[in-house]
Amino acid sequence: MVRFGDPSGMVMTMSEMQRHDDEATAREAMAQTAAQSQPDTQSQTDSATDSTPFEPLTATYERLRHSTDSAELSEFARRPLPDRSDQAAFSRATALLEAVAGNRHTPLEDRIMLAETMPFPNILVKLSTDPSPDVRRAVAANEDDKNWLVGRLTKDEVPEVRDAALRNKRTSWKMRLEGAQNTDLDADTLDVLSRLGVSEESGAPAILATMVRRAVALNPGTSQETLDRLRDDPSPEVAKAAASRTSDAS
């Protein structure tokens, strides 16, 4: 097992890397829960005074989930969301978008649009299992993804989806390291990973970024151009790994 050090003598293993990612996810979840826990009394008052016939959420959800009317589904997919200040209406609209996103009769271009633009986990989870790799690739590239979701897409059966997920800043360091070690990964994505902590995400944890760059240096799929750059990497471990690959090639 390789352990990496920094100037203060700190080291990190794979299990510690996973704990680092898990702690970051937990902090984000707590913040989101706190933000969503505020009651919206105004929307409740408005709903009580509105006499317009109102279809229950579950009935509308099931109708949209099973609809074969592509025009209706497309219109709903592109309908502007209510203002967030109307919490009841906003929550209803985002819940119904989940049904639209999961319906294969929703036009492909609309599912891709939702995958690219939606920040809501319930919708992105639906789209992450879409039969179209174009939709899954759009989800994989969405920087509003939760790290566990984009991490799952790094294991997708389609290389383009995996590559998009590994390029996403939301991907955990554990998944990035596994990607950097994957000999089937394309050279362009390996080049992106080789820049983490240096020219890309310069504020990234130094030990984690070094582990990823070293794995890229040792990956037989890494291009010669990337290896040449890694020979001058600021980390001695990375530079040494790249130099060893260059020596082997000669």
C-alpha positions as CSV (number, residue, x, y, z in Angstrom):
1,M,0.0,0.0,0.0
2,V,1.3,3.4,-1.0
3,R,1.1,6.1,1.7
4,F,1.7,9.7,0.8
5,G,3.3,12.4,2.9
6,D,3.1,16.2,3.0
7,P,5.6,18.6,4.6
8,S,4.0,18.1,8.0
9,G,4.5,14.4,8.0
10,M,0.8,13.6,7.4
11,V,-0.1,10.4,5.5
12,M,-3.3,9.1,4.0
13,T,-4.5,5.7,3.0
14,M,-7.5,4.7,0.8
15,S,-9.7,4.2,3.9
16,E,-8.8,7.7,5.1
17,M,-9.5,9.1,1.7
18,Q,-13.0,7.5,1.8
19,R,-13.6,9.0,5.3
20,H,-12.6,12.4,3.9
21,D,-15.2,12.1,1.2
22,D,-17.9,10.8,3.6
23,E,-17.4,13.7,6.0
24,A,-17.7,16.2,3.3
25,T,-21.0,14.6,2.1
26,A,-22.4,14.5,5.7
27,R,-21.7,18.3,6.1
28,E,-23.4,19.1,2.9
29,A,-26.5,16.9,3.8
30,M,-26.8,18.6,7.2
31,A,-26.7,22.1,5.6
32,Q,-29.3,21.1,3.0
33,T,-31.6,19.7,5.7
34,A,-31.4,22.8,7.7
35,A,-32.2,25.0,4.7
36,Q,-35.3,22.9,3.8
37,S,-36.7,22.8,7.3
38,Q,-38.0,26.3,7.4
39,P,-41.8,26.4,7.2
40,D,-43.6,28.4,4.6
41,T,-46.8,29.7,6.2
42,Q,-47.6,32.1,3.3
43,S,-47.9,29.3,0.7
44,Q,-50.2,27.3,3.1
45,T,-52.4,30.4,3.5
46,D,-52.6,30.9,-0.2
47,S,-53.5,27.3,-0.8
48,A,-56.3,27.5,1.8
49,T,-57.9,30.5,0.1
50,D,-57.6,29.2,-3.5
51,S,-60.9,27.8,-4.7
52,T,-59.5,26.4,-8.0
53,P,-60.1,22.6,-8.4
54,F,-56.8,21.0,-7.4
55,E,-55.6,17.6,-8.5
56,P,-53.8,15.7,-5.7
57,L,-50.1,15.4,-6.1
58,T,-50.1,11.6,-6.2
59,A,-52.8,11.6,-8.9
60,T,-50.9,14.1,-11.1
61,Y,-47.6,12.2,-10.5
62,E,-49.0,8.9,-11.7
63,R,-50.7,10.5,-14.7
64,L,-47.5,12.1,-15.9
65,R,-45.5,8.9,-15.0
66,H,-47.7,6.8,-17.3
67,S,-48.5,9.5,-20.0
68,T,-47.8,8.7,-23.6
69,D,-48.4,12.3,-24.7
70,S,-45.0,13.5,-25.6
71,A,-46.2,17.1,-26.3
72,E,-47.6,17.4,-22.8
73,L,-44.5,15.9,-21.2
74,S,-42.3,18.2,-23.2
75,E,-44.3,21.3,-22.2
76,F,-44.1,20.3,-18.5
77,A,-40.4,19.6,-18.7
78,R,-39.7,23.1,-20.0
79,R,-42.3,24.9,-17.9
80,P,-40.6,27.6,-15.6
81,L,-40.5,26.5,-12.0
82,P,-42.5,28.6,-9.4
83,D,-40.6,31.0,-7.3
84,R,-38.9,29.3,-4.3
85,S,-40.8,31.7,-2.0
86,D,-43.9,29.7,-2.8
87,Q,-42.5,26.5,-1.2
88,A,-45.6,24.4,-1.7
89,A,-45.9,25.1,-5.4
90,F,-42.2,24.8,-5.9
91,S,-42.0,21.4,-4.1
92,R,-45.0,20.2,-6.1
93,A,-43.4,21.2,-9.4
94,T,-40.1,19.5,-8.7
95,A,-41.8,16.4,-7.5
96,L,-43.8,16.2,-10.8
97,L,-40.6,16.8,-12.8
98,E,-39.4,13.5,-11.4
99,A,-42.3,11.7,-13.0
100,V,-41.6,13.5,-16.3
101,A,-37.9,12.7,-16.2
102,G,-38.6,9.0,-15.6
103,N,-41.1,8.7,-18.5
104,R,-39.5,7.4,-21.6
105,H,-42.1,9.1,-23.7
106,T,-40.6,12.5,-22.7
107,P,-38.6,13.6,-25.8
108,L,-34.9,12.8,-25.6
109,E,-33.9,16.4,-26.0
110,D,-36.0,17.3,-23.0
111,R,-34.5,14.6,-20.9
112,I,-31.0,15.8,-21.8
113,M,-32.0,19.3,-21.0
114,L,-33.2,18.3,-17.5
115,A,-30.1,16.2,-17.0
116,E,-27.9,19.2,-17.8
117,T,-29.8,21.9,-15.9
118,M,-31.6,20.4,-12.9
119,P,-30.0,20.7,-9.5
120,F,-32.5,18.4,-7.7
121,P,-31.3,14.9,-6.6
122,N,-34.7,13.2,-7.1
123,I,-34.7,14.2,-10.8
124,L,-31.1,13.5,-11.4
125,V,-31.4,10.0,-9.8
126,K,-34.2,9.2,-12.2
127,L,-32.2,10.4,-15.2
128,S,-29.1,8.6,-14.1
129,T,-30.7,5.3,-15.1
130,D,-32.1,6.5,-18.4
131,P,-31.6,4.0,-21.3
132,S,-30.0,6.7,-23.4
133,P,-26.2,7.2,-22.7
134,D,-26.6,10.8,-23.9
135,V,-28.9,11.5,-20.9
136,R,-26.6,9.6,-18.5
137,R,-23.6,11.5,-19.8
138,A,-25.4,14.8,-19.2
139,V,-26.2,13.8,-15.6
140,A,-22.5,12.7,-15.1
141,A,-21.3,16.2,-16.2
142,N,-23.9,18.1,-14.0
143,E,-21.9,19.8,-11.3
144,D,-25.0,19.8,-9.0
145,D,-24.8,16.1,-8.7
146,K,-24.3,14.5,-5.3
147,N,-20.8,12.9,-5.1
148,W,-22.4,9.4,-4.6
149,L,-24.5,9.8,-7.7
150,V,-21.7,11.0,-10.0
151,G,-19.5,8.3,-8.4
152,R,-22.0,5.7,-9.4
153,L,-21.7,6.9,-13.0
154,T,-18.0,6.5,-13.0
155,K,-18.9,2.8,-13.2
156,D,-21.3,3.2,-16.2
157,E,-21.0,0.6,-18.9
158,V,-20.5,3.4,-21.6
159,P,-17.0,4.9,-21.6
160,E,-18.3,8.4,-22.5
161,V,-20.5,8.4,-19.4
162,R,-17.6,7.2,-17.2
163,D,-15.3,9.9,-18.6
164,A,-17.8,12.7,-18.0
165,A,-18.3,11.6,-14.4
166,L,-14.5,11.5,-13.7
167,R,-14.2,15.0,-15.1
168,N,-16.9,16.3,-12.8
169,K,-15.6,18.3,-9.8
170,R,-18.2,16.6,-7.6
171,T,-16.6,13.1,-8.0
172,S,-15.1,11.8,-4.8
173,W,-11.3,11.4,-4.5
174,K,-11.8,7.7,-4.1
175,M,-13.6,7.4,-7.5
176,R,-11.0,9.7,-9.1
177,L,-8.2,7.5,-7.9
178,E,-10.0,4.3,-9.2
179,G,-10.5,6.1,-12.5
180,A,-6.8,7.1,-12.7
181,Q,-5.9,3.4,-12.2
182,N,-8.3,2.2,-14.8
183,T,-6.3,1.0,-17.9
184,D,-9.4,1.4,-20.1
185,L,-9.7,5.1,-19.4
186,D,-9.1,7.4,-22.4
187,A,-5.9,9.5,-22.6
188,D,-7.8,12.8,-22.6
189,T,-9.6,12.0,-19.3
190,L,-6.3,10.8,-17.8
191,D,-4.8,14.1,-18.8
192,V,-7.6,16.0,-17.0
193,L,-6.9,13.9,-13.8
194,S,-3.2,14.5,-14.1
195,R,-3.8,18.2,-13.6
196,L,-5.7,18.0,-10.3
197,G,-4.1,20.0,-7.5
198,V,-1.8,21.8,-9.9
199,S,-3.4,23.7,-12.8
200,E,-6.9,22.4,-12.0
201,E,-8.5,22.6,-8.5
202,S,-5.4,24.2,-7.1
203,G,-7.0,24.3,-3.7
204,A,-7.6,20.5,-3.6
205,P,-6.2,18.4,-0.7
206,A,-2.5,18.0,-1.6
207,I,-2.2,14.3,-0.6
208,L,-5.3,13.2,-2.4
209,A,-4.5,15.1,-5.6
210,T,-0.9,13.7,-5.5
211,M,-2.3,10.1,-5.2
212,V,-4.4,10.6,-8.3
213,R,-1.6,12.2,-10.4
214,R,0.8,9.4,-9.4
215,A,-1.8,6.8,-10.5
216,V,-2.1,8.6,-13.9
217,A,1.7,8.5,-14.3
218,L,1.7,4.8,-13.8
219,N,-1.3,4.1,-16.1
220,P,-0.2,2.5,-19.4
221,G,-2.9,4.5,-21.2
222,T,-1.4,7.9,-20.3
223,S,-0.1,9.7,-23.3
224,Q,3.5,10.6,-23.8
225,E,2.7,14.3,-23.7
226,T,1.1,13.9,-20.2
227,L,4.0,11.8,-19.0
228,D,6.5,14.4,-20.1
229,R,4.6,17.1,-18.1
230,L,4.3,14.8,-15.0
231,R,8.1,14.4,-15.0
232,D,8.2,18.0,-13.8
233,D,5.4,17.6,-11.3
234,P,5.9,19.5,-8.0
235,S,5.4,16.2,-6.1
236,P,8.6,14.0,-6.0
237,E,6.4,10.8,-5.9
238,V,4.6,11.8,-9.1
239,A,7.7,13.0,-11.0
240,K,9.5,9.7,-10.0
241,A,6.6,7.6,-11.3
242,A,6.5,9.5,-14.6
243,A,10.3,9.2,-15.0
244,S,10.1,5.5,-14.4
245,R,7.5,5.1,-17.2
246,T,9.7,7.1,-19.5
247,S,12.7,5.0,-18.7
248,D,10.7,1.8,-19.3
249,A,9.6,3.1,-22.7
250,S,13.2,3.8,-23.8
